[in-house]
Amino acid sequence: MADDIERVGLRLQLLKQQAAAGDIVLLYGDESEALTHPYLARVWAKSGADLRIPAPVQAKKIAMLGSLDHRTRQLIVHTSRTKRSSDFIAHLEQLDRLYGPTPGQPTKPVVLIEDNGPIHTSKLSQAALAARAHWLTVEWLPRYAPELNDIELVWRDLKAHHLAHRTFVNADALDQPIHDAVGDLNLERKPVPLADQRLSA
């Protein structure tokens, strides 16, 4: 396991260099969830305490299937009530529109980093990935190695700073705020062109 993590880690460093040079598009893919009950951020509590507010109804959730563009730092998210292979394919269709081949336009190779979760390795998902093999390559992460996936920190940032301390009456009311939060997050993370920076004497 340690050897696999080291090997993939070295491979990811090479891919990052290629993405930084503009030779490829490098995407980190993963899934997470948002809850109708609030996330608590920056609060005092005893170590190990459950940082949740008691509520009379059970929390509902929305699945977030996303990819993080390594170079632009932009997060692309598909939301769903479920977390199934069909939802992963719906997210792949988002990537089609953003990175897939366009007639008359040059296309950069895209490398998608994914774990070996069942929604990625199902027959349905494998067929969808195979249909995109002419422009999309998957780099599979070793099991139990979330530290190799850069999107993990972005999920944490999204929940702790953009969805924290808010309660939603139901899952329907949560869906649009997720997309609004992703938009705000991407705006914060958007690189500032050097020409737009103002330097004082």
MDTraj code that builds the backbone (N, CA, C; nanometers):
import mdtraj as md
import numpy as np

residues = "MET ALA ASP ASP ILE GLU ARG VAL GLY LEU ARG LEU GLN LEU LEU LYS GLN GLN ALA ALA ALA GLY ASP ILE VAL LEU LEU TYR GLY ASP GLU SER GLU ALA LEU THR HIS PRO TYR LEU ALA ARG VAL TRP ALA LYS SER GLY ALA ASP LEU ARG ILE PRO ALA PRO VAL GLN ALA LYS LYS ILE ALA MET LEU GLY SER LEU ASP HIS ARG THR ARG GLN LEU ILE VAL HIS THR SER ARG THR LYS ARG SER SER ASP PHE ILE ALA HIS LEU GLU GLN LEU ASP ARG LEU TYR GLY PRO THR PRO GLY GLN PRO THR LYS PRO VAL VAL LEU ILE GLU ASP ASN GLY PRO ILE HIS THR SER LYS LEU SER GLN ALA ALA LEU ALA ALA ARG ALA HIS TRP LEU THR VAL GLU TRP LEU PRO ARG TYR ALA PRO GLU LEU ASN ASP ILE GLU LEU VAL TRP ARG ASP LEU LYS ALA HIS HIS LEU ALA HIS ARG THR PHE VAL ASN ALA ASP ALA LEU ASP GLN PRO ILE HIS ASP ALA VAL GLY ASP LEU ASN LEU GLU ARG LYS PRO VAL PRO LEU ALA ASP GLN ARG LEU SER ALA".split()
xyz = np.array([
    [0.0826, -0.1200, 0.0000],
    [0.0000, 0.0000, 0.0000],
    [0.0868, 0.1260, 0.0000],
    [0.1870, 0.1300, 0.0857],
    [0.2745, 0.2471, 0.0922],
    [0.3464, 0.2685, -0.0401],
    [0.3887, 0.1580, -0.1025],
    [0.4562, 0.1677, -0.2317],
    [0.3620, 0.2232, -0.3380],
    [0.2359, 0.1803, -0.3355],
    [0.1376, 0.2302, -0.4319],
    [0.1151, 0.3796, -0.4141],
    [0.1040, 0.4229, -0.2891],
    [0.0807, 0.5645, -0.2613],
    [0.1996, 0.6479, -0.3080],
    [0.3200, 0.5985, -0.2824],
    [0.4393, 0.6721, -0.3257],
    [0.4469, 0.6782, -0.4783],
    [0.4176, 0.5669, -0.5427],
    [0.4239, 0.5622, -0.6894],
    [0.3230, 0.6581, -0.7519],
    [0.1986, 0.6550, -0.7026],
    [0.0959, 0.7430, -0.7577],
    [0.1264, 0.8884, -0.7228],
    [0.1811, 0.9125, -0.6035],
    [0.2185, 1.0479, -0.5660],
    [0.3215, 1.1071, -0.6613],
    [0.4201, 1.0284, -0.6999],
    [0.5209, 1.0742, -0.7958],
    [0.4574, 1.0987, -0.9326],
    [0.3662, 1.0096, -0.9710],
    [0.2967, 1.0264, -1.0977],
    [0.2147, 1.1548, -1.0986],
    [0.1493, 1.1866, -0.9868],
    [0.0697, 1.3081, -0.9782],
    [0.1568, 1.4328, -0.9867],
    [0.2753, 1.4275, -0.9296],
    [0.3663, 1.5423, -0.9401],
    [0.4009, 1.5699, -1.0861],
    [0.4252, 1.4651, -1.1623],
    [0.4540, 1.4817, -1.3049],
    [0.3335, 1.5398, -1.3782],
    [0.2146, 1.4896, -1.3474],
    [0.0940, 1.5399, -1.4118],
    [0.0705, 1.6869, -1.3772],
    [0.0985, 1.7253, -1.2545],
    [0.0836, 1.8656, -1.2148],
    [0.1781, 1.9550, -1.2945],
    [0.2983, 1.9083, -1.3168],
    [0.3940, 1.9849, -1.3962],
    [0.3438, 2.0007, -1.5394],
    [0.2869, 1.8940, -1.5953],
    [0.2336, 1.9008, -1.7310],
    [0.1144, 1.9963, -1.7382],
    [0.0295, 1.9941, -1.6345],
    [-0.0856, 2.0838, -1.6316],
    [-0.0409, 2.2291, -1.6175],
    [0.0591, 2.2520, -1.5321],
    [0.1098, 2.3883, -1.5137],
    [0.1691, 2.4427, -1.6429],
    [0.2281, 2.3553, -1.7227],
    [0.2871, 2.3967, -1.8508],
    [0.1809, 2.4133, -1.9600],
    [0.0568, 2.3735, -1.9305],
    [-0.0501, 2.3863, -2.0281],
    [-0.0582, 2.2727, -2.1276],
    [0.0131, 2.1631, -2.1018],
    [0.0134, 2.0501, -2.1946],
    [-0.1096, 1.9615, -2.1783],
    [-0.1649, 1.9558, -2.0570],
    [-0.2837, 1.8754, -2.0303],
    [-0.3776, 1.9534, -1.9391],
    [-0.4996, 1.9045, -1.9268],
    [-0.5921, 1.9500, -1.8228],
    [-0.5944, 1.8411, -1.7167],
    [-0.5685, 1.8786, -1.5924],
    [-0.5670, 1.7826, -1.4816],
    [-0.6853, 1.8113, -1.3903],
    [-0.7713, 1.7122, -1.3735],
    [-0.8906, 1.7253, -1.2902],
    [-0.8861, 1.6268, -1.1750],
    [-0.9186, 1.6739, -1.0565],
    [-0.9316, 1.5873, -0.9392],
    [-1.0804, 1.5655, -0.9137],
    [-1.1262, 1.4408, -0.9235],
    [-1.2675, 1.4111, -0.9067],
    [-1.2976, 1.3437, -0.7735],
    [-1.4171, 1.3679, -0.7221],
    [-1.4586, 1.3057, -0.5967],
    [-1.6042, 1.3419, -0.5701],
    [-1.6630, 1.2772, -0.4707],
    [-1.7992, 1.3071, -0.4295],
    [-1.8012, 1.3499, -0.2828],
    [-1.9019, 1.4312, -0.2501],
    [-1.9235, 1.4706, -0.1117],
    [-2.0737, 1.4900, -0.0928],
    [-2.1127, 1.5387, 0.0230],
    [-2.2539, 1.5615, 0.0527],
    [-2.2712, 1.6923, 0.1269],
    [-2.3842, 1.7577, 0.1042],
    [-2.4234, 1.8750, 0.1815],
    [-2.5525, 1.8410, 0.2549],
    [-2.5659, 1.8945, 0.3770],
    [-2.6799, 1.8612, 0.4627],
    [-2.7709, 1.9814, 0.4843],
    [-2.8984, 1.9530, 0.5061],
    [-2.9924, 2.0617, 0.5356],
    [-2.9689, 2.1202, 0.6740],
    [-2.9098, 2.0420, 0.7652],
    [-2.8758, 2.0943, 0.8978],
    [-2.7392, 2.1631, 0.8897],
    [-2.7179, 2.2656, 0.9686],
    [-2.5973, 2.3478, 0.9485],
    [-2.4670, 2.2799, 0.9892],
    [-2.3628, 2.3097, 0.9114],
    [-2.2265, 2.2782, 0.9518],
    [-2.1819, 2.3898, 1.0454],
    [-2.1091, 2.3519, 1.1496],
    [-2.0595, 2.4511, 1.2438],
    [-1.9099, 2.4718, 1.2201],
    [-1.8723, 2.5963, 1.1996],
    [-1.7317, 2.6289, 1.1749],
    [-1.6864, 2.7320, 1.2770],
    [-1.5609, 2.7182, 1.3182],
    [-1.5002, 2.8132, 1.4128],
    [-1.5820, 2.8252, 1.5415],
    [-1.6062, 2.7122, 1.6069],
    [-1.6765, 2.7130, 1.7349],
    [-1.5909, 2.6398, 1.8375],
    [-1.6109, 2.6754, 1.9647],
    [-1.5398, 2.6092, 2.0742],
    [-1.6171, 2.4859, 2.1164],
    [-1.5469, 2.3780, 2.1343],
    [-1.6097, 2.2547, 2.1810],
    [-1.5029, 2.1633, 2.2387],
    [-1.5464, 2.0706, 2.3236],
    [-1.4538, 1.9717, 2.3749],
    [-1.4050, 1.8819, 2.2628],
    [-1.2845, 1.8342, 2.2773],
    [-1.2279, 1.7459, 2.1759],
    [-1.3161, 1.6230, 2.1570],
    [-1.3492, 1.5938, 2.0321],
    [-1.4326, 1.4791, 2.0017],
    [-1.5812, 1.5045, 2.0071],
    [-1.6220, 1.6282, 2.0407],
    [-1.7645, 1.6588, 2.0512],
    [-1.8291, 1.6576, 1.9136],
    [-1.9570, 1.6236, 1.9091],
    [-2.0339, 1.6217, 1.7852],
    [-2.0810, 1.7642, 1.7576],
    [-2.0242, 1.8285, 1.6561],
    [-2.0555, 1.9680, 1.6281],
    [-2.1796, 1.9789, 1.5398],
    [-2.2945, 1.9442, 1.5980],
    [-2.4201, 1.9554, 1.5262],
    [-2.5247, 2.0164, 1.6185],
    [-2.6191, 2.0861, 1.5557],
    [-2.7287, 2.1460, 1.6315],
    [-2.8467, 2.0499, 1.6301],
    [-2.8998, 2.0127, 1.7473],
    [-3.0164, 1.9232, 1.7482],
    [-3.1339, 1.9854, 1.6731],
    [-3.2044, 1.9053, 1.5966],
    [-3.3193, 1.9538, 1.5201],
    [-3.4290, 1.8486, 1.5263],
    [-3.5566, 1.8906, 1.5141],
    [-3.6678, 1.7969, 1.5310],
    [-3.6850, 1.6996, 1.4150],
    [-3.6262, 1.7264, 1.3012],
    [-3.6411, 1.6361, 1.1871],
    [-3.5035, 1.5856, 1.1447],
    [-3.5043, 1.4743, 1.0730],
    [-3.3791, 1.4159, 1.0272],
    [-3.3199, 1.5001, 0.9151],
    [-3.1888, 1.5159, 0.9170],
    [-3.1214, 1.5938, 0.8134],
    [-3.1344, 1.5248, 0.6777],
    [-3.1618, 1.6035, 0.5771],
    [-3.1624, 1.5546, 0.4399],
    [-3.0306, 1.5940, 0.3745],
    [-2.9973, 1.5242, 0.2660],
    [-2.8686, 1.5523, 0.2041],
    [-2.8806, 1.5616, 0.0526],
    [-2.7872, 1.6348, -0.0041],
    [-2.7704, 1.6444, -0.1485],
    [-2.6303, 1.5948, -0.1805],
    [-2.6195, 1.5036, -0.2750],
    [-2.4882, 1.4556, -0.3183],
    [-2.4250, 1.5583, -0.4112],
    [-2.2955, 1.5767, -0.3951],
    [-2.2194, 1.6667, -0.4815],
    [-2.1122, 1.5843, -0.5519],
    [-2.1191, 1.5766, -0.6835],
    [-2.0198, 1.5065, -0.7632],
    [-1.9382, 1.6135, -0.8347],
    [-1.8079, 1.6167, -0.8079],
    [-1.7315, 1.7296, -0.8566],
    [-1.5962, 1.6950, -0.9133],
    [-1.5401, 1.7941, -0.9828],
    [-1.4030, 1.7875, -1.0328],
    [-1.3380, 1.9229, -1.0101],
    [-1.2124, 1.9194, -0.9698],
    [-1.1342, 2.0401, -0.9466],
    [-1.0289, 2.0513, -1.0562],
    [-1.0307, 2.1636, -1.1285],
    [-0.9302, 2.1898, -1.2312],
    [-0.8025, 2.2366, -1.1622],
    [-0.6967, 2.1584, -1.1756],
    [-0.5722, 2.1888, -1.1039],
    [-0.5160, 2.3249, -1.1409],
    [-0.5217, 2.3602, -1.2669],
    [-0.4581, 2.4847, -1.3110],
    [-0.5423, 2.6079, -1.2796],
    [-0.6711, 2.6031, -1.3091],
    [-0.7562, 2.7204, -1.2874],
    [-0.8101, 2.7273, -1.1453],
    [-0.8028, 2.6151, -1.0712],
    [-0.8547, 2.6026, -0.9344],
    [-1.0063, 2.6142, -0.9283],
    [-1.0738, 2.5949, -1.0400],
    [-1.2190, 2.6036, -1.0448],
    [-1.2816, 2.4674, -1.0129],
    [-1.3919, 2.4730, -0.9372],
    [-1.4652, 2.3528, -0.8978],
    [-1.5891, 2.3390, -0.9844],
    [-1.6090, 2.2213, -1.0432],
    [-1.7260, 2.1919, -1.1258],
    [-1.8095, 2.0897, -1.0496],
    [-1.9381, 2.1191, -1.0277],
    [-2.0202, 2.0340, -0.9411],
    [-2.1534, 1.9997, -1.0066],
    [-2.1881, 1.8725, -0.9976],
    [-2.3216, 1.8241, -1.0327],
    [-2.3895, 1.7805, -0.9036],
    [-2.5121, 1.8257, -0.8802],
    [-2.5845, 1.7882, -0.7585],
    [-2.6933, 1.6861, -0.7907],
    [-2.7222, 1.6024, -0.6912],
    [-2.8211, 1.4964, -0.7110],
    [-2.8726, 1.4495, -0.5759],
    [-2.9931, 1.3928, -0.5746],
    [-3.0457, 1.3318, -0.4530],
    [-2.9780, 1.1976, -0.4265],
    [-2.9167, 1.1401, -0.5298],
    [-2.8531, 1.0095, -0.5173],
    [-2.7055, 1.0205, -0.5538],
    [-2.6326, 0.9141, -0.5263],
    [-2.4905, 0.9081, -0.5610],
    [-2.4685, 0.7741, -0.6318],
    [-2.5093, 0.7714, -0.7586],
    [-2.5070, 0.6482, -0.8362],
    [-2.4220, 0.6661, -0.9612],
    [-2.4023, 0.5557, -1.0326],
    [-2.3257, 0.5618, -1.1574],
    [-2.3887, 0.6599, -1.2559],
    [-2.5213, 0.6638, -1.2613],
    [-2.5893, 0.7568, -1.3529],
    [-2.5590, 0.9017, -1.3171],
    [-2.5393, 0.9302, -1.1881],
    [-2.5045, 1.0662, -1.1457],
    [-2.3602, 1.0985, -1.1849],
    [-2.2725, 0.9999, -1.1723],
    [-2.1338, 1.0195, -1.2162],
    [-2.1293, 1.0474, -1.3659],
    [-2.2108, 0.9771, -1.4433],
    [-2.2148, 0.9990, -1.5878],
    [-2.2701, 1.1379, -1.6197],
    [-2.3678, 1.1840, -1.5421],
    [-2.4185, 1.3203, -1.5612],
    [-2.3078, 1.4223, -1.5378],
    [-2.2204, 1.3943, -1.4410],
    [-2.1066, 1.4837, -1.4185],
    [-2.0076, 1.4754, -1.5350],
    [-1.9860, 1.3552, -1.5877],
    [-1.8998, 1.3418, -1.7054],
    [-1.9539, 1.4248, -1.8218],
    [-2.0849, 1.4335, -1.8343],
    [-2.1445, 1.5141, -1.9408],
    [-2.1158, 1.6632, -1.9193],
    [-2.1058, 1.7053, -1.7931],
    [-2.0592, 1.8421, -1.7664],
    [-1.9174, 1.8618, -1.8202],
    [-1.8324, 1.7637, -1.7936],
    [-1.6938, 1.7733, -1.8396],
    [-1.6869, 1.7702, -1.9921],
    [-1.7793, 1.6962, -2.0566],
    [-1.7874, 1.6975, -2.2035],
    [-1.8007, 1.8404, -2.2541],
    [-1.8926, 1.9148, -2.1931],
    [-1.9218, 2.0498, -2.2407],
    [-1.8052, 2.1448, -2.2165],
    [-1.7315, 2.1220, -2.1097],
    [-1.6222, 2.2137, -2.0744],
    [-1.4901, 2.1780, -2.1407],
    [-1.4612, 2.0482, -2.1532],
    [-1.3286, 2.0057, -2.1963],
    [-1.3289, 1.9120, -2.3169],
    [-1.4452, 1.8632, -2.3558],
    [-1.4511, 1.7657, -2.4646],
    [-1.4200, 1.8261, -2.6004],
    [-1.3990, 1.7414, -2.6998],
    [-1.3654, 1.7888, -2.8339],
    [-1.4749, 1.8785, -2.8925],
    [-1.4305, 1.9857, -2.9574],
    [-1.5197, 2.0777, -3.0273],
    [-1.4717, 2.0897, -3.1707],
    [-1.5601, 2.0718, -3.2673],
    [-1.5172, 2.0801, -3.4081],
    [-1.4438, 2.2107, -3.4378],
    [-1.3278, 2.1969, -3.5007],
    [-1.2504, 2.3142, -3.5393],
    [-1.1647, 2.3733, -3.4294],
    [-1.1704, 2.3147, -3.3106],
    [-1.0936, 2.3675, -3.1974],
    [-0.9950, 2.2618, -3.1473],
    [-0.8711, 2.3042, -3.1142],
    [-0.7763, 2.2070, -3.0573],
    [-0.8231, 2.1608, -2.9199],
    [-0.7999, 2.0352, -2.8888],
    [-0.8423, 1.9774, -2.7618],
    [-0.7207, 1.9276, -2.6847],
    [-0.7079, 1.9727, -2.5611],
    [-0.5998, 1.9229, -2.4761],
    [-0.6402, 1.7887, -2.4156],
    [-0.5455, 1.6979, -2.3998],
    [-0.5765, 1.5737, -2.3271],
    [-0.6188, 1.6066, -2.1837],
    [-0.7172, 1.5352, -2.1351],
    [-0.7668, 1.5552, -1.9991],
    [-0.7356, 1.4306, -1.9167],
    [-0.6776, 1.4517, -1.7977],
    [-0.6514, 1.3422, -1.7043],
    [-0.7400, 1.3641, -1.5825],
    [-0.8224, 1.2655, -1.5515],
    [-0.9144, 1.2730, -1.4383],
    [-0.8659, 1.1798, -1.3279],
    [-0.8415, 1.2367, -1.2109],
    [-0.7993, 1.1588, -1.0947],
    [-0.9233, 1.1106, -1.0205],
    [-0.9338, 0.9808, -1.0006],
    [-1.0507, 0.9252, -0.9305],
    [-1.0087, 0.8116, -0.8389],
    [-1.0902, 0.7882, -0.7363],
    [-1.0696, 0.6700, -0.6532],
    [-1.1440, 0.5512, -0.7140],
    [-1.1317, 0.4367, -0.6513],
    [-1.1912, 0.3142, -0.7044],
    [-1.3296, 0.2876, -0.6469],
    [-1.4032, 0.3945, -0.6166],
    [-1.5378, 0.3780, -0.5638],
    [-1.6291, 0.3073, -0.6629],
    [-1.7335, 0.2389, -0.6132],
    [-1.8200, 0.1587, -0.7008],
    [-1.8905, 0.2387, -0.8091],
    [-1.9204, 0.3663, -0.7859],
    [-1.9889, 0.4418, -0.8914],
    [-1.8938, 0.4760, -1.0056],
    [-1.7630, 0.4662, -0.9809],
    [-1.6648, 0.4915, -1.0874],
    [-1.6289, 0.3635, -1.1621],
    [-1.6393, 0.2506, -1.0956],
    [-1.5911, 0.1249, -1.1536],
    [-1.7043, 0.0332, -1.2023],
    [-1.8286, 0.0790, -1.1917],
    [-1.9411, -0.0019, -1.2400],
    [-1.9318, -0.0194, -1.3920],
    [-2.0031, -0.1163, -1.4438],
    [-2.0033, -0.1399, -1.5886],
    [-2.0535, -0.0165, -1.6636],
    [-2.1547, 0.0486, -1.6090],
    [-2.2114, 0.1671, -1.6725],
    [-2.1084, 0.2794, -1.6800],
    [-2.0394, 0.3033, -1.5686],
    [-1.9393, 0.4101, -1.5651],
    [-1.8183, 0.3766, -1.6515],
    [-1.7754, 0.2511, -1.6474],
    [-1.6606, 0.2114, -1.7290],
    [-1.6916, 0.2275, -1.8776],
    [-1.8147, 0.1977, -1.9183],
    [-1.8535, 0.2164, -2.0582],
    [-1.8518, 0.3646, -2.0952],
    [-1.8984, 0.4493, -2.0031],
    [-1.8991, 0.5933, -2.0295],
    [-1.7568, 0.6475, -2.0396],
    [-1.6676, 0.5988, -1.9544],
    [-1.5280, 0.6424, -1.9607],
    [-1.4613, 0.5924, -2.0889],
    [-1.4921, 0.4689, -2.1271],
    [-1.4337, 0.4130, -2.2495],
    [-1.4767, 0.4929, -2.3724],
    [-1.6001, 0.5436, -2.3717],
    [-1.6497, 0.6228, -2.4841],
    [-1.5778, 0.7566, -2.4958],
    [-1.5114, 0.7983, -2.3893],
    [-1.4389, 0.9256, -2.3882],
    [-1.2873, 0.9059, -2.3907],
    [-1.2433, 0.7840, -2.4121],
    [-1.1002, 0.7518, -2.4014],
    [-1.0141, 0.8260, -2.5024],
    [-1.0744, 0.8795, -2.6087],
    [-0.9952, 0.9524, -2.7085],
    [-0.9524, 1.0902, -2.6591],
    [-1.0114, 1.1377, -2.5478],
    [-0.9671, 1.2663, -2.4931],
    [-0.9572, 1.2662, -2.3403],
    [-1.0138, 1.1675, -2.2735],
    [-1.0156, 1.1630, -2.1276],
    [-0.9504, 1.0341, -2.0772],
    [-0.8481, 1.0501, -1.9935],
    [-0.7786, 0.9375, -1.9314],
    [-0.8012, 0.9424, -1.7809],
    [-0.8231, 0.8273, -1.7198],
    [-0.8428, 0.8216, -1.5745],
    [-0.7153, 0.7712, -1.5078],
    [-0.6713, 0.8418, -1.4063],
    [-0.5602, 0.7989, -1.3208],
    [-0.6222, 0.7543, -1.1887],
    [-0.6138, 0.6255, -1.1594],
    [-0.6815, 0.5708, -1.0417],
    [-0.5941, 0.5847, -0.9178],
    [-0.6554, 0.6328, -0.8112],
    [-0.5860, 0.6462, -0.6836],
    [-0.5847, 0.5125, -0.6096],
    [-0.4820, 0.4907, -0.5263],
    [-0.4839, 0.3713, -0.4405],
    [-0.5980, 0.3824, -0.3389],
    [-0.6364, 0.2708, -0.2831],
    [-0.7399, 0.2727, -0.1792],
    [-0.6892, 0.3462, -0.0549],
    [-0.7819, 0.4157, 0.0093],
    [-0.7537, 0.4819, 0.1373],
    [-0.6370, 0.5812, 0.1255],
    [-0.6405, 0.6623, 0.0196],
    [-0.5361, 0.7636, 0.0028],
    [-0.5976, 0.8993, -0.0323],
    [-0.6911, 0.9495, 0.0523],
    [-0.7551, 1.0784, 0.0203],
    [-0.6565, 1.1943, 0.0196],
    [-0.5416, 1.1775, 0.0870],
    [-0.4432, 1.2857, 0.0902],
    [-0.3846, 1.3152, -0.0476],
    [-0.4027, 1.2238, -0.1418],
    [-0.3522, 1.2453, -0.2777],
    [-0.4521, 1.3204, -0.3649],
    [-0.5722, 1.3419, -0.3138],
    [-0.6769, 1.4053, -0.3943],
    [-0.6973, 1.5498, -0.3506],
    [-0.6534, 1.6438, -0.4326],
    [-0.6572, 1.7856, -0.3960],
    [-0.7979, 1.8397, -0.3755],
    [-0.8997, 1.7726, -0.4274],
    [-1.0350, 1.8239, -0.4130],
    [-1.0860, 1.8120, -0.2696],
    [-1.0262, 1.7262, -0.1900],
    [-1.0722, 1.7057, -0.0525],
    [-1.0696, 1.8363, 0.0270],
    [-0.9628, 1.9135, 0.0135],
    [-0.9522, 2.0411, 0.0858],
    [-1.0545, 2.1419, 0.0355],
    [-1.0898, 2.1324, -0.0914],
    [-1.1872, 2.2261, -0.1480],
    [-1.3272, 2.1947, -0.0961],
    [-1.3612, 2.0670, -0.0843],
    [-1.4892, 2.0305, -0.0219],
    [-1.4969, 2.0874, 0.1192],
    [-1.3876, 2.0731, 0.1934],
    [-1.3843, 2.1220, 0.3311],
    [-1.4047, 2.2737, 0.3353],
    [-1.3391, 2.3438, 0.2419],
    [-1.3524, 2.4897, 0.2346],
    [-1.4958, 2.5283, 0.2001],
    [-1.5552, 2.4575, 0.1058],
    [-1.6928, 2.4877, 0.0647],
    [-1.7892, 2.4749, 0.1824],
    [-1.7739, 2.3683, 0.2608],
    [-1.8652, 2.3451, 0.3723],
    [-1.8382, 2.4393, 0.4900],
    [-1.7108, 2.4643, 0.5178],
    [-1.6757, 2.5428, 0.6363],
    [-1.6957, 2.6923, 0.6177],
    [-1.6879, 2.7405, 0.4949],
    [-1.6938, 2.8851, 0.4728],
    [-1.8133, 2.9310, 0.3907],
    [-1.8729, 2.8430, 0.3121],
    [-1.9802, 2.8870, 0.2231],
    [-2.1149, 2.8215, 0.2527],
    [-2.1157, 2.7105, 0.3256],
    [-2.2415, 2.6450, 0.3611],
    [-2.2599, 2.6323, 0.5119],
    [-2.1687, 2.6895, 0.5884],
    [-2.1738, 2.6751, 0.7346],
    [-2.2803, 2.7660, 0.7965],
    [-2.3309, 2.7220, 0.9127],
    [-2.4230, 2.8017, 0.9950],
    [-2.5519, 2.8383, 0.9215],
    [-2.5964, 2.7524, 0.8324],
    [-2.7210, 2.7771, 0.7596],
    [-2.8076, 2.6517, 0.7671],
    [-2.9381, 2.6736, 0.7855],
    [-3.0328, 2.5634, 0.7913],
    [-3.1282, 2.5738, 0.6730],
    [-3.1598, 2.4593, 0.6122],
    [-3.2495, 2.4563, 0.4970],
    [-3.3688, 2.3681, 0.5300],
    [-3.4859, 2.4105, 0.4873],
    [-3.6081, 2.3410, 0.5279],
    [-3.6175, 2.2023, 0.4659],
    [-3.5598, 2.1849, 0.3475],
    [-3.5624, 2.0535, 0.2823],
    [-3.4517, 2.0487, 0.1775],
    [-3.4381, 1.9345, 0.1128],
    [-3.3309, 1.9174, 0.0145],
    [-3.3496, 2.0087, -0.1060],
    [-3.4746, 2.0335, -0.1447],
    [-3.4989, 2.1227, -0.2589],
    [-3.4449, 2.2626, -0.2313],
    [-3.4607, 2.3072, -0.1069],
    [-3.4136, 2.4408, -0.0707],
    [-3.2620, 2.4481, -0.0612],
    [-3.1971, 2.3323, -0.0523],
    [-3.0505, 2.3279, -0.0391],
    [-2.9796, 2.3293, -0.1740],
    [-3.0465, 2.2804, -0.2787],
    [-2.9773, 2.2590, -0.4059],
    [-2.9193, 2.3877, -0.4649],
    [-3.0004, 2.4908, -0.4822],
    [-2.9493, 2.6142, -0.5440],
    [-2.8425, 2.6816, -0.4593],
    [-2.8564, 2.6887, -0.3256],
    [-2.7471, 2.7460, -0.2455],
    [-2.6136, 2.6741, -0.2626],
    [-2.6160, 2.5428, -0.2920],
    [-2.4896, 2.4733, -0.3193],
    [-2.4232, 2.5336, -0.4419],
    [-2.4997, 2.5518, -0.5491],
    [-2.4423, 2.6076, -0.6720],
    [-2.3982, 2.7527, -0.6517],
    [-2.4751, 2.8276, -0.5711],
    [-2.4339, 2.9646, -0.5390],
    [-2.3027, 2.9647, -0.4616],
    [-2.2912, 2.8712, -0.3665],
    [-2.1693, 2.8620, -0.2863],
    [-2.0495, 2.8229, -0.3726],
    [-2.0707, 2.7304, -0.4669],
    [-1.9625, 2.6920, -0.5582],
    [-1.9199, 2.8118, -0.6417],
    [-2.0172, 2.8911, -0.6883],
    [-1.9846, 3.0116, -0.7649],
    [-1.9024, 3.1092, -0.6834],
    [-1.9407, 3.1300, -0.5568],
    [-1.8651, 3.2207, -0.4691],
    [-1.7245, 3.1675, -0.4446],
    [-1.7154, 3.0375, -0.4215],
    [-1.5849, 2.9754, -0.3989],
    [-1.4953, 2.9929, -0.5206],
    [-1.5496, 2.9686, -0.6392],
    [-1.4703, 2.9817, -0.7612],
    [-1.4273, 3.1256, -0.7852],
    [-1.5132, 3.2190, -0.7495],
    [-1.4776, 3.3600, -0.7649],
    [-1.3594, 3.3952, -0.6754],
    [-1.3601, 3.3428, -0.5536],
    [-1.2496, 3.3662, -0.4605],
    [-1.1189, 3.3056, -0.5110],
    [-1.1299, 3.1891, -0.5737],
    [-1.0112, 3.1139, -0.6135],
    [-0.9621, 3.1493, -0.7539],
    [-1.0354, 3.2332, -0.8253],
    [-0.9976, 3.2684, -0.9616],
    [-0.8658, 3.3446, -0.9616],
    [-0.7672, 3.3008, -1.0391],
    [-0.6383, 3.3714, -1.0423],
    [-0.6555, 3.5147, -1.0906],
    [-0.5812, 3.6060, -1.0286],
    [-0.5849, 3.7463, -1.0683],
    [-0.4740, 3.7703, -1.1699],
    [-0.5084, 3.8145, -1.2930],
    [-0.4037, 3.8401, -1.3921],
    [-0.3044, 3.9431, -1.3424],
    [-0.1782, 3.9213, -1.3737],
    [-0.0731, 4.0118, -1.3278],
    [-0.0977, 4.1540, -1.3749],
    [-0.1543, 4.1671, -1.4942],
    [-0.1773, 4.3004, -1.5503],
    [-0.2793, 4.3791, -1.4700],
    [-0.3660, 4.3084, -1.3959],
    [-0.4700, 4.3769, -1.3185],
    [-0.4223, 4.4174, -1.1789],
    [-0.3037, 4.3716, -1.1411],
    [-0.2538, 4.4040, -1.0085],
    [-0.1972, 4.5458, -1.0084],
    [-0.2191, 4.6173, -0.9005],
    [-0.1700, 4.7538, -0.8857],
    [-0.0635, 4.7550, -0.7767],
    [0.0549, 4.7982, -0.8126],
    [0.1647, 4.8032, -0.7165],
    [0.1877, 4.9479, -0.6760],
    [0.1945, 4.9702, -0.5455],
    [0.2188, 5.1059, -0.4966],
    [0.3667, 5.1281, -0.4800],
    [0.4100, 5.2517, -0.4979],
    [0.5517, 5.2853, -0.4883],
    [0.5941, 5.2891, -0.3433],
])
top = md.Topology()
chain = top.add_chain()
for i, resn in enumerate(residues, 1):
    res = top.add_residue(resn, chain, resSeq=i)
    for name in ("N", "CA", "C"):
        top.add_atom(name, md.element.get_by_symbol(name[0]), res)
traj = md.Trajectory(xyz[None], top)
